[in-house]
Amino acid sequence: MTENKNDGLNSGGVNSTDVSKNKAAKMSIDQAYAEIEGLRRVVAEKDSLIHHLTEQLDEANKVLESQERGRLIGEILPRSQFKMDDLIGKSVEDLKNINATLSHAMPPRINSARFGIVGADVSDREKGLTVGDLSVVTAAKRKGAA
């Protein structure tokens, strides 16, 4: 029996076990290619999902940055001589530095002509009005002098 197997292999004939191995290998290669195509589709779907989520994250970051910028500008304007146009073009880091500098700066003295209320209307500060210009005592003195 062993002679017949060797004769079949040596004479160039194809053994039935080799044919079944080739069929099994061909089937596993076809299955692998099909699986690769399926995985490529899954990866493409995941890539599009990642891209979509990244866009949403960027949009959320822009909103948060705008809110932070608005808050910082709202804190800086009453405590400084900056105009709104000057602050709008600055980055959040620059605004944080300005805000930190202003928080460490010495506040003006009460009897100073430049003294102002922190919560004063921005438009009044831009017009150069100070607490002395808005106080009742100063207004009464002006009426009395006139």
SULMOQUI-V818201 format. One record per residue. N is the residue number from 1. RES is the residue in three letters. SS is DSSP state (helix for helix, strand for strand, loop for the rest). PSI is psi in whole degrees, -180 to 180 (999 if undefined). D_FIRST is the distance of its C-alpha to the first C-alpha in Angstrom with 2 decimals. Layout:
BEGIN
n: {N;N}
res: {RES;RES}
ss: {SS;SS}
psi: {PSI;PSI}
d_first: {D_FIRST;D_FIRST}
END
This chain:
BEGIN
n: {1;2;3;4;5;6;7;8;9;10;11;12;13;14;15;16;17;18;19;20;21;22;23;24;25;26;27;28;29;30;31;32;33;34;35;36;37;38;39;40;41;42;43;44;45;46;47;48;49;50;51;52;53;54;55;56;57;58;59;60;61;62;63;64;65;66;67;68;69;70;71;72;73;74;75;76;77;78;79;80;81;82;83;84;85;86;87;88;89;90;91;92;93;94;95;96;97;98;99;100;101;102;103;104;105;106;107;108;109;110;111;112;113;114;115;116;117;118;119;120;121;122;123;124;125;126;127;128;129;130;131;132;133;134;135;136;137;138;139;140;141;142;143;144;145;146}
res: {MET;THR;GLU;ASN;LYS;ASN;ASP;GLY;LEU;ASN;SER;GLY;GLY;VAL;ASN;SER;THR;ASP;VAL;SER;LYS;ASN;LYS;ALA;ALA;LYS;MET;SER;ILE;ASP;GLN;ALA;TYR;ALA;GLU;ILE;GLU;GLY;LEU;ARG;ARG;VAL;VAL;ALA;GLU;LYS;ASP;SER;LEU;ILE;HIS;HIS;LEU;THR;GLU;GLN;LEU;ASP;GLU;ALA;ASN;LYS;VAL;LEU;GLU;SER;GLN;GLU;ARG;GLY;ARG;LEU;ILE;GLY;GLU;ILE;LEU;PRO;ARG;SER;GLN;PHE;LYS;MET;ASP;ASP;LEU;ILE;GLY;LYS;SER;VAL;GLU;ASP;LEU;LYS;ASN;ILE;ASN;ALA;THR;LEU;SER;HIS;ALA;MET;PRO;PRO;ARG;ILE;ASN;SER;ALA;ARG;PHE;GLY;ILE;VAL;GLY;ALA;ASP;VAL;SER;ASP;ARG;GLU;LYS;GLY;LEU;THR;VAL;GLY;ASP;LEU;SER;VAL;VAL;THR;ALA;ALA;LYS;ARG;LYS;GLY;ALA;ALA}
ss: {loop;helix;helix;helix;helix;helix;helix;helix;helix;helix;loop;loop;loop;loop;loop;helix;helix;helix;helix;helix;helix;helix;helix;helix;helix;helix;helix;helix;helix;helix;helix;helix;helix;helix;helix;helix;helix;helix;helix;helix;helix;helix;helix;helix;helix;helix;helix;helix;helix;helix;helix;helix;helix;helix;helix;helix;helix;helix;helix;helix;helix;helix;helix;helix;helix;helix;helix;helix;helix;helix;helix;helix;helix;helix;helix;helix;helix;loop;loop;loop;loop;loop;loop;helix;helix;helix;helix;helix;loop;loop;loop;helix;helix;helix;helix;helix;helix;helix;helix;helix;helix;helix;helix;helix;loop;loop;loop;loop;loop;loop;loop;loop;loop;loop;loop;loop;loop;loop;loop;loop;loop;helix;helix;helix;helix;helix;loop;loop;loop;loop;helix;helix;helix;helix;loop;helix;helix;helix;helix;helix;helix;helix;helix;helix;helix;loop}
psi: {-41;-28;-36;-40;-45;-36;-42;-37;-39;-27;-1;3;160;128;148;-31;-33;-39;-43;-35;-41;-41;-42;-41;-41;-41;-42;-32;-44;-42;-39;-42;-41;-41;-38;-44;-41;-42;-33;-40;-42;-42;-40;-41;-43;-39;-43;-37;-43;-42;-44;-44;-34;-40;-42;-40;-42;-41;-44;-39;-37;-40;-46;-39;-39;-41;-43;-43;-43;-42;-45;-43;-40;-32;-32;-43;-49;-21;6;179;10;147;160;-41;-34;-36;-27;-38;-7;154;168;-39;-43;-42;-38;-39;-43;-44;-41;-40;-43;-34;-24;-10;153;132;153;153;156;-36;8;145;-23;5;136;160;136;-37;12;155;135;-37;-35;-39;-38;-27;-7;8;141;-179;-38;-34;-24;-10;153;-38;-46;-40;-39;-39;-38;-40;-39;-33;-26;999}
d_first: {0.00;3.73;5.19;5.25;6.74;8.86;9.87;11.02;12.91;14.39;15.53;17.66;16.11;16.54;13.85;15.06;15.37;17.58;19.68;20.33;21.27;23.61;25.18;25.76;27.24;29.39;30.62;31.52;33.33;35.22;36.13;37.30;39.47;40.94;41.66;43.27;45.51;46.47;47.30;49.31;51.36;51.95;53.02;55.36;56.88;57.37;58.95;61.39;62.20;62.84;65.03;66.98;67.49;68.57;71.19;72.46;72.64;74.56;76.96;77.52;78.13;80.70;82.51;82.56;83.77;86.53;87.61;87.69;89.63;92.12;92.65;93.25;95.62;97.46;97.95;98.92;101.48;104.13;103.99;104.20;105.82;102.56;102.59;99.84;98.89;98.44;96.01;93.88;92.33;91.37;87.95;87.39;87.20;90.56;92.08;90.83;92.41;95.68;95.70;95.07;97.83;100.22;99.44;100.38;103.49;106.90;108.31;111.71;114.80;116.56;119.73;117.84;118.57;114.81;113.99;111.98;110.30;106.54;106.16;108.73;107.98;106.21;108.47;111.53;110.07;109.34;112.99;114.11;115.52;115.49;116.49;120.06;120.26;118.97;120.86;123.74;125.92;125.60;126.32;129.44;130.65;130.20;132.19;134.89;135.11;135.32}
END
